[in-house]
Amino acid sequence: KDGVWKWVDGSALNSFWAPNEPNSRVGDEDCVISHYSWADFPCNYTFVWICERN
C-alpha cells in the first residue's frame, strides 16, 4: 500500500527516518536511501557507493 513502509516480515518501519521523511517530495518515492538516517527517493535514481573492507 502506497505510503505504508514495512520490513519484509510485515513489521512497521518507523525508527530510522530523517526528520520530515518519508515525504514523497518529488512525487513517487517508493525506495529508500540510507546514510546517517533514511530518506525516500524515486526508485529510478542512481547513487554511487564506496565500500571499505579490511
N, CA, C and O atoms as CSV, one atom per row, in Angstrom:
chain,resi,resn,atom,element,x,y,z
A,1,LYS,N,N,0.847,-1.174,0.000
A,1,LYS,CA,C,0.000,0.000,0.000
A,1,LYS,C,C,0.890,1.233,0.000
A,1,LYS,O,O,1.810,1.338,0.811
A,2,ASP,N,N,0.618,2.171,-0.909
A,2,ASP,CA,C,1.417,3.382,-1.013
A,2,ASP,C,C,1.349,4.174,0.291
A,2,ASP,O,O,0.275,4.366,0.861
A,3,GLY,N,N,2.516,4.630,0.754
A,3,GLY,CA,C,2.581,5.415,1.978
A,3,GLY,C,C,2.762,4.594,3.240
A,3,GLY,O,O,2.892,5.155,4.327
A,4,VAL,N,N,2.772,3.268,3.113
A,4,VAL,CA,C,2.980,2.390,4.265
A,4,VAL,C,C,4.292,1.649,4.056
A,4,VAL,O,O,4.438,0.902,3.087
A,5,TRP,N,N,5.239,1.848,4.949
A,5,TRP,CA,C,6.551,1.209,4.845
A,5,TRP,C,C,6.640,0.101,5.881
A,5,TRP,O,O,6.341,0.315,7.055
A,6,LYS,N,N,7.056,-1.095,5.440
A,6,LYS,CA,C,7.173,-2.233,6.341
A,6,LYS,C,C,8.425,-3.026,6.009
A,6,LYS,O,O,8.911,-3.005,4.878
A,7,TRP,N,N,8.944,-3.729,7.017
A,7,TRP,CA,C,10.009,-4.694,6.795
A,7,TRP,C,C,9.412,-5.880,6.047
A,7,TRP,O,O,8.190,-6.016,5.974
A,8,VAL,N,N,10.258,-6.732,5.496
A,8,VAL,CA,C,9.755,-7.885,4.752
A,8,VAL,C,C,8.957,-8.834,5.637
A,8,VAL,O,O,8.152,-9.613,5.124
A,9,ASP,N,N,9.159,-8.791,6.966
A,9,ASP,CA,C,8.364,-9.647,7.856
A,9,ASP,C,C,7.025,-9.016,8.226
A,9,ASP,O,O,6.260,-9.594,8.997
A,10,GLY,N,N,6.731,-7.809,7.670
A,10,GLY,CA,C,5.461,-7.147,7.906
A,10,GLY,C,C,5.450,-6.179,9.081
A,10,GLY,O,O,4.454,-5.485,9.290
A,11,SER,N,N,6.544,-6.113,9.861
A,11,SER,CA,C,6.572,-5.189,10.996
A,11,SER,C,C,6.776,-3.755,10.504
A,11,SER,O,O,7.328,-3.526,9.428
A,12,ALA,N,N,6.323,-2.802,11.307
A,12,ALA,CA,C,6.391,-1.381,10.926
A,12,ALA,C,C,7.835,-0.898,10.826
A,12,ALA,O,O,8.699,-1.313,11.598
A,13,LEU,N,N,8.073,-0.029,9.880
A,13,LEU,CA,C,9.390,0.564,9.671
A,13,LEU,C,C,9.249,2.046,10.004
A,13,LEU,O,O,8.706,2.810,9.207
A,14,ASN,N,N,9.731,2.456,11.172
A,14,ASN,CA,C,9.485,3.844,11.540
A,14,ASN,C,C,10.590,4.491,12.361
A,14,ASN,O,O,10.457,5.668,12.697
A,15,SER,N,N,11.656,3.811,12.701
A,15,SER,CA,C,12.616,4.404,13.625
A,15,SER,C,C,13.876,4.960,12.976
A,15,SER,O,O,14.719,5.512,13.682
A,16,PHE,N,N,14.040,4.839,11.669
A,16,PHE,CA,C,15.283,5.244,11.031
A,16,PHE,C,C,15.158,6.482,10.146
A,16,PHE,O,O,16.158,6.946,9.598
A,17,TRP,N,N,13.949,7.027,9.996
A,17,TRP,CA,C,13.720,8.137,9.075
A,17,TRP,C,C,14.369,9.430,9.549
A,17,TRP,O,O,14.410,9.720,10.744
A,18,ALA,N,N,14.874,10.199,8.594
A,18,ALA,CA,C,15.344,11.557,8.867
A,18,ALA,C,C,14.122,12.419,9.193
A,18,ALA,O,O,13.000,12.030,8.871
A,19,PRO,N,N,14.316,13.583,9.826
A,19,PRO,CA,C,13.178,14.465,10.099
A,19,PRO,C,C,12.401,14.786,8.815
A,19,PRO,O,O,13.002,15.036,7.770
A,20,ASN,N,N,11.103,14.777,8.895
A,20,ASN,CA,C,10.195,15.074,7.783
A,20,ASN,C,C,10.226,14.037,6.660
A,20,ASN,O,O,9.775,14.324,5.551
A,21,GLU,N,N,10.737,12.863,6.921
A,21,GLU,CA,C,10.736,11.767,5.955
A,21,GLU,C,C,9.858,10.646,6.481
A,21,GLU,O,O,9.704,10.552,7.699
A,22,PRO,N,N,9.285,9.810,5.677
A,22,PRO,CA,C,9.211,9.894,4.223
A,22,PRO,C,C,8.239,10.989,3.804
A,22,PRO,O,O,7.247,11.253,4.483
A,23,ASN,N,N,8.542,11.626,2.663
A,23,ASN,CA,C,7.728,12.780,2.279
A,23,ASN,C,C,7.247,12.775,0.830
A,23,ASN,O,O,6.393,13.588,0.478
A,24,SER,N,N,7.758,11.898,-0.015
A,24,SER,CA,C,7.392,11.868,-1.447
A,24,SER,C,C,7.464,13.269,-2.061
A,24,SER,O,O,6.574,13.681,-2.805
A,25,ARG,N,N,8.533,13.987,-1.738
A,25,ARG,CA,C,8.697,15.386,-2.155
A,25,ARG,C,C,8.695,15.568,-3.662
A,25,ARG,O,O,8.138,16.548,-4.158
A,26,VAL,N,N,9.304,14.646,-4.409
A,26,VAL,CA,C,9.359,14.800,-5.866
A,26,VAL,C,C,8.390,13.859,-6.582
A,26,VAL,O,O,8.560,13.578,-7.769
A,27,GLY,N,N,7.391,13.381,-5.876
A,27,GLY,CA,C,6.402,12.509,-6.500
A,27,GLY,C,C,6.449,11.112,-5.950
A,27,GLY,O,O,6.373,10.909,-4.738
A,28,ASP,N,N,6.574,10.144,-6.837
A,28,ASP,CA,C,6.523,8.733,-6.462
A,28,ASP,C,C,7.861,8.296,-5.881
A,28,ASP,O,O,8.770,7.942,-6.632
A,29,GLU,N,N,7.995,8.313,-4.581
A,29,GLU,CA,C,9.235,7.918,-3.909
A,29,GLU,C,C,8.974,6.641,-3.123
A,29,GLU,O,O,8.571,6.682,-1.961
A,30,ASP,N,N,9.211,5.505,-3.774
A,30,ASP,CA,C,8.919,4.212,-3.162
A,30,ASP,C,C,10.170,3.438,-2.771
A,30,ASP,O,O,10.074,2.268,-2.399
A,31,CYS,N,N,11.347,4.066,-2.847
A,31,CYS,CA,C,12.596,3.427,-2.444
A,31,CYS,C,C,13.267,4.284,-1.377
A,31,CYS,O,O,12.922,5.450,-1.184
A,32,VAL,N,N,14.231,3.682,-0.691
A,32,VAL,CA,C,14.886,4.351,0.441
A,32,VAL,C,C,16.383,4.417,0.199
A,32,VAL,O,O,16.982,3.462,-0.295
A,33,ILE,N,N,16.987,5.550,0.548
A,33,ILE,CA,C,18.433,5.673,0.593
A,33,ILE,C,C,18.816,5.858,2.049
A,33,ILE,O,O,18.152,6.581,2.792
A,34,SER,N,N,19.884,5.204,2.444
A,34,SER,CA,C,20.321,5.324,3.831
A,34,SER,C,C,21.705,5.939,3.876
A,34,SER,O,O,22.578,5.620,3.068
A,35,HIS,N,N,21.881,6.811,4.822
A,35,HIS,CA,C,23.185,7.405,5.108
A,35,HIS,C,C,23.296,7.397,6.620
A,35,HIS,O,O,23.537,6.340,7.203
A,36,TYR,N,N,23.134,8.512,7.262
A,36,TYR,CA,C,23.047,8.517,8.724
A,36,TYR,C,C,21.625,8.201,9.164
A,36,TYR,O,O,21.408,7.632,10.233
A,37,SER,N,N,20.674,8.569,8.344
A,37,SER,CA,C,19.271,8.240,8.542
A,37,SER,C,C,18.676,7.966,7.169
A,37,SER,O,O,19.387,8.040,6.167
A,38,TRP,N,N,17.400,7.653,7.103
A,38,TRP,CA,C,16.777,7.249,5.854
A,38,TRP,C,C,15.963,8.367,5.234
A,38,TRP,O,O,15.427,9.228,5.932
A,39,ALA,N,N,15.877,8.340,3.897
A,39,ALA,CA,C,15.033,9.262,3.138
A,39,ALA,C,C,14.433,8.492,1.978
A,39,ALA,O,O,15.072,7.601,1.419
A,40,ASP,N,N,13.212,8.833,1.618
A,40,ASP,CA,C,12.587,8.169,0.480
A,40,ASP,C,C,12.974,8.887,-0.808
A,40,ASP,O,O,13.069,10.114,-0.844
A,41,PHE,N,N,13.196,8.109,-1.860
A,41,PHE,CA,C,13.601,8.621,-3.170
A,41,PHE,C,C,12.890,7.827,-4.244
A,41,PHE,O,O,12.436,6.711,-3.993
A,42,PRO,N,N,12.786,8.392,-5.449
A,42,PRO,CA,C,12.250,7.616,-6.570
A,42,PRO,C,C,13.163,6.419,-6.848
A,42,PRO,O,O,14.380,6.528,-6.705
A,43,CYS,N,N,12.606,5.313,-7.231
A,43,CYS,CA,C,13.379,4.095,-7.449
A,43,CYS,C,C,14.278,4.165,-8.685
A,43,CYS,O,O,15.166,3.326,-8.836
A,44,ASN,N,N,14.072,5.145,-9.573
A,44,ASN,CA,C,14.924,5.242,-10.761
A,44,ASN,C,C,16.141,6.132,-10.534
A,44,ASN,O,O,16.935,6.309,-11.458
A,45,TYR,N,N,16.317,6.695,-9.347
A,45,TYR,CA,C,17.521,7.471,-9.041
A,45,TYR,C,C,18.705,6.521,-8.919
A,45,TYR,O,O,18.557,5.389,-8.459
A,46,THR,N,N,19.878,6.987,-9.332
A,46,THR,CA,C,21.102,6.200,-9.248
A,46,THR,C,C,22.044,6.851,-8.259
A,46,THR,O,O,22.258,8.063,-8.300
A,47,PHE,N,N,22.603,6.054,-7.375
A,47,PHE,CA,C,23.551,6.545,-6.389
A,47,PHE,C,C,24.841,5.746,-6.490
A,47,PHE,O,O,24.824,4.576,-6.871
A,48,VAL,N,N,25.937,6.366,-6.154
A,48,VAL,CA,C,27.249,5.719,-6.196
A,48,VAL,C,C,27.646,5.364,-4.773
A,48,VAL,O,O,27.461,6.159,-3.851
A,49,TRP,N,N,28.186,4.179,-4.601
A,49,TRP,CA,C,28.582,3.697,-3.288
A,49,TRP,C,C,30.056,3.362,-3.273
A,49,TRP,O,O,30.590,2.845,-4.255
A,50,ILE,N,N,30.709,3.649,-2.184
A,50,ILE,CA,C,32.097,3.236,-1.964
A,50,ILE,C,C,32.113,2.454,-0.657
A,50,ILE,O,O,31.664,2.952,0.375
A,51,CYS,N,N,32.622,1.248,-0.700
A,51,CYS,CA,C,32.688,0.413,0.497
A,51,CYS,C,C,34.131,0.147,0.848
A,51,CYS,O,O,34.972,-0.015,-0.036
A,52,GLU,N,N,34.425,0.101,2.131
A,52,GLU,CA,C,35.771,-0.200,2.606
A,52,GLU,C,C,35.767,-1.542,3.292
A,52,GLU,O,O,34.859,-1.838,4.069
A,53,ARG,N,N,36.767,-2.360,3.021
A,53,ARG,CA,C,36.889,-3.667,3.644
A,53,ARG,C,C,38.305,-3.840,4.148
A,53,ARG,O,O,39.253,-3.348,3.536
A,54,ASN,N,N,38.447,-4.523,5.236
A,54,ASN,CA,C,39.797,-4.874,5.742
A,54,ASN,C,C,40.326,-6.067,4.991
A,54,ASN,O,O,41.438,-6.521,5.259
